[in-house]
Amino acid sequence: MLKCNDDSFYTGFTNNLERRMQEHRSGTDKNCYTSQRHPVELVWFQMFNNPSVAIDFEKKIKGWSRRKKQALIDEDWERLVRYSKNYTQFGKDDGASTGSA
C-alpha cells in the first residue's frame, strides 16, 4: 500500500515490489492512480505464496475505509477489529482523533 502526496492510499498487487515501486515513482504510466500524486511512500506490504490469495486480499483492502487501512498500517489490531464491525451496531466514531475516515 502506498501513501500518496494527497494523503490518499493506493493498494496494488505485484510480483516484483522493487520494479513496481520504481514504476510508481517514475510516473511514466500517466493512467496510473499515482502518476499525479508524487511523491509516493510504501507504507505497508504483505508477501503471499499464492497470487490468487494476494489478489483476493488486495480487493478486500480496496474496499476498506481509510481509518481501517491506517489501523492495518499501524498494526493496531484492536482498531482494525473495531473498524471491521457494523457501524449501526458500534458507531462510526471511536472517540480517537485519527483524522478523516
Secondary structure in CASP SS format (residue, H / E / C, confidence):
PFRMAT SS
TARGET T0000
AUTHOR 0000-0000-0000
METHOD secondary structure of the structure
MODEL  1
M C 1.00
L E 1.00
K E 1.00
C C 1.00
N C 1.00
D C 1.00
D C 1.00
S C 1.00
F E 1.00
Y E 1.00
T C 1.00
G C 1.00
F C 1.00
T C 1.00
N C 1.00
N C 1.00
L H 1.00
E H 1.00
R H 1.00
R H 1.00
M H 1.00
Q H 1.00
E H 1.00
H H 1.00
R H 1.00
S H 1.00
G C 1.00
T C 1.00
D C 1.00
K C 1.00
N C 1.00
C C 1.00
Y H 1.00
T H 1.00
S H 1.00
Q H 1.00
R C 1.00
H C 1.00
P C 1.00
V C 1.00
E E 1.00
L E 1.00
V C 1.00
W C 1.00
F C 1.00
Q C 1.00
M C 1.00
F C 1.00
N C 1.00
N C 1.00
P H 1.00
S H 1.00
V H 1.00
A H 1.00
I H 1.00
D H 1.00
F H 1.00
E H 1.00
K H 1.00
K H 1.00
I H 1.00
K H 1.00
G C 1.00
W C 1.00
S C 1.00
R H 1.00
R H 1.00
K H 1.00
K H 1.00
Q H 1.00
A H 1.00
L H 1.00
I H 1.00
D C 1.00
E C 1.00
D C 1.00
W H 1.00
E H 1.00
R H 1.00
L H 1.00
V H 1.00
R H 1.00
Y H 1.00
S H 1.00
K C 1.00
N C 1.00
Y H 1.00
T H 1.00
Q H 1.00
F H 1.00
G C 1.00
K C 1.00
D C 1.00
D C 1.00
G C 1.00
A C 1.00
S C 1.00
T C 1.00
G C 1.00
S C 1.00
A C 1.00
END
